């Protein structure tokens, strides 16, 4: 299934390797933001919550 999906995306004119690289970078940025705000929230409410 992954091969068929990749071929469909490539046939539409999209560079799949560049797309994957952008998606990985975006996921890393989202994870960093989530981690930062989770730590910030814990520090604000304290361990007793």
C-alpha positions as CSV (number, residue, x, y, z in Angstrom):
1,X,0.0,0.0,0.0
2,X,2.8,2.4,0.8
3,X,4.4,1.9,-2.6
4,X,1.1,2.7,-4.4
5,X,0.5,5.8,-2.2
6,X,4.1,7.0,-2.9
7,X,3.6,6.5,-6.6
8,X,0.3,8.4,-6.6
9,X,2.0,11.4,-4.8
10,X,4.9,11.3,-7.2
11,X,2.6,11.2,-10.2
12,X,0.9,14.3,-9.0
13,X,4.2,16.1,-9.3
14,X,5.2,16.3,-5.6
15,X,8.8,15.6,-4.5
16,X,8.1,12.9,-1.9
17,X,11.5,13.1,-0.2
18,X,11.2,16.9,0.3
19,X,7.6,16.3,1.6
20,X,8.8,13.8,4.1
21,X,11.6,16.1,5.3
22,X,9.2,19.0,5.8
23,X,6.7,16.8,7.7
24,X,9.4,15.5,10.0
25,X,10.6,19.0,10.7
26,X,7.1,20.1,11.4
27,X,6.4,17.2,13.7
28,X,9.6,18.0,15.6
29,X,8.6,21.6,16.0
30,X,5.1,20.6,17.3
31,X,6.6,18.1,19.8
32,X,9.0,20.8,21.1
33,X,6.2,23.2,21.6
34,X,4.0,20.6,23.3
35,X,6.9,19.7,25.6
36,X,7.6,23.3,26.4
37,X,4.0,24.2,27.3
38,X,3.6,21.0,29.3
39,X,6.6,21.8,31.4
40,X,5.4,25.4,31.8
41,X,1.9,24.3,32.8
42,X,3.3,21.9,35.4
43,X,5.5,24.6,36.8
44,X,2.5,27.0,37.1
45,X,0.1,24.6,38.8
46,X,2.6,22.8,40.9
47,X,2.8,19.1,41.6
48,X,-0.4,19.2,43.7
49,X,-2.4,20.4,40.7
